[in-house]
Amino acid sequence: MDHFERLVEQYKPMLYKIMHSLRIYKNFDHFYSVALQALWEASTKYDGHSSAFSTFAYATIRGRLLNELQLEGRYERHNITSLVESDIRPSYTHTYTIEETDAVLHYCKNLTELQKRWVVHTFLYDHSLDDIAAIYQVNKTVVKSWRRSALKSLRKQMELL
């Protein structure tokens, strides 16, 4: 058995513990490979003078995973496309007809982009507040504020009719 394989077997509980403490559940295999790379780096860079290897390995692995989480979050934030009307229309497999979709979009024309997001995801996609918050990576209370302002605007539109 290779030295690194023994090291992996010895520190596997630590890898899982660190990943669990950072609440890593998506892309688990990717983050596990990042943790293994960090363990390898720790084993090659450890000089034996600063602290115990387990402490050095823990700090190296946790730091590398935190960096990777930050990079992934940044990537997801910058690569979310904004909703435009062509993106809002549900797919052909959806149960709503084009007329129903156009009717919902008609009422959205005077709404802000954020208000429109709530209306579209709620009425066309049947998403919950939690689902919408997860899609746009915002807090649930933010989505509630979109809902509150959208309903207020829609009520004003209805009063004018």
Disulfide bonds with the S-S distance in Angstrom:
none
